Amino acid sequence: MFDFEKLDLYQIVKNQNVKVLTLLKSNVSIDPYLVEQWKRSSLGIMLNLVEGTGRMADQDKRNFLTIARGNVYEAVAILNLLKDLQLVTDSEYSDLYQGYESCSKMLLAMYRSYAK
């Protein structure tokens, strides 16, 4: 088992991506550009977390965690837009928003742990 697979944060982010990709697959009314951007930003959270976990230097780890947190913000901005366009339900919005909020908080805590 790889180190990143042991992280609670990784499991949350992976689950979040399953939800996003499932929603995007079932909702064909979302603009293809937004679909690709949301996929990229949401997957970017997971991939940057994983890549940062594999780095040896704390500065490298913090850099990838910062990028991952930026990806969270991008994904939330797209989610907000889709809610305003009524392309996601209130339930979908709430569930995904809470997941991204948890990711953001955990990424920040992880970043701070490497800053010591």
C-alpha positions in Angstrom: 0.0 0.0 0.0 1.3 3.5 -0.9 1.5 6.1 1.9 -1.1 8.4 0.3 -3.7 5.5 0.4 -3.5 5.6 4.2 -4.6 9.2 4.4 -8.1 10.0 5.4 -7.9 13.1 3.2 -7.1 10.9 0.1 -10.1 8.7 0.8 -12.4 11.8 1.1 -10.9 13.3 -2.1 -11.3 10.1 -4.0 -14.9 9.7 -2.9 -15.5 13.3 -3.9 -14.2 12.6 -7.4 -16.4 9.5 -7.7 -19.4 11.8 -6.9 -18.4 14.5 -9.3 -17.6 12.1 -12.2 -20.9 10.2 -11.6 -22.9 13.5 -11.7 -21.1 14.7 -14.8 -21.8 11.4 -16.6 -25.5 11.6 -15.8 -26.0 15.3 -16.5 -25.5 15.9 -20.2 -26.9 19.5 -20.0 -23.8 20.9 -18.4 -21.6 22.8 -20.9 -18.7 20.6 -22.1 -16.2 23.3 -21.2 -17.4 23.4 -17.6 -17.4 19.6 -17.5 -13.7 19.5 -18.5 -12.8 22.3 -16.1 -14.6 20.7 -13.2 -13.0 17.3 -13.9 -9.5 18.9 -14.2 -9.9 20.9 -11.0 -11.5 18.1 -9.0 -9.0 15.5 -10.1 -6.2 18.0 -9.6 -7.0 18.0 -5.9 -6.3 14.3 -5.7 -3.4 14.2 -8.0 -1.5 17.1 -6.4 -2.2 15.6 -2.9 -0.7 12.3 -4.1 2.3 13.8 -5.9 3.0 16.0 -2.8 2.9 13.0 -0.5 5.5 11.4 -2.6 8.0 14.3 -2.3 10.8 14.2 0.2 11.3 17.9 1.0 8.7 19.7 3.1 8.8 22.7 0.8 7.9 20.5 -2.2 5.1 18.9 -0.2 3.7 22.3 0.8 3.8 23.5 -2.8 1.7 20.6 -4.1 -0.7 21.0 -1.2 -1.1 24.7 -2.1 -1.9 23.7 -5.7 -4.4 21.1 -4.5 -6.1 23.7 -2.3 -6.3 26.0 -5.3 -7.9 23.2 -7.2 -10.5 23.0 -4.4 -11.3 26.6 -4.9 -11.7 26.2 -8.6 -14.0 23.3 -8.2 -16.2 25.2 -5.7 -16.4 28.2 -8.0 -17.7 25.9 -10.8 -20.1 24.1 -8.4 -21.5 27.6 -7.3 -22.0 28.5 -11.0 -23.8 25.2 -11.7 -26.1 25.8 -8.7 -26.9 29.3 -10.0 -27.7 27.8 -13.4 -29.8 25.2 -11.7 -27.8 22.4 -13.2 -27.2 20.6 -9.8 -29.8 20.0 -7.2 -29.7 21.5 -3.8 -28.9 18.1 -2.3 -26.0 17.5 -4.8 -24.7 21.0 -4.2 -24.8 20.7 -0.4 -23.1 17.3 -0.4 -20.3 18.3 -2.8 -19.8 21.7 -1.1 -19.4 20.0 2.2 -16.9 17.6 0.7 -14.8 20.3 -0.8 -14.9 22.3 2.4 -13.6 19.3 4.4 -10.8 18.8 1.8 -9.8 22.4 2.0 -9.6 22.4 5.8 -7.6 19.1 5.8 -5.2 20.3 3.1 -4.6 23.5 5.2 -3.9 21.4 8.3 -1.6 19.2 6.4 0.2 22.2 4.9 0.7 23.6 8.4 2.1 20.4 9.7 4.9 20.6 7.1 5.6 24.3 7.9 7.0 23.5 11.3 
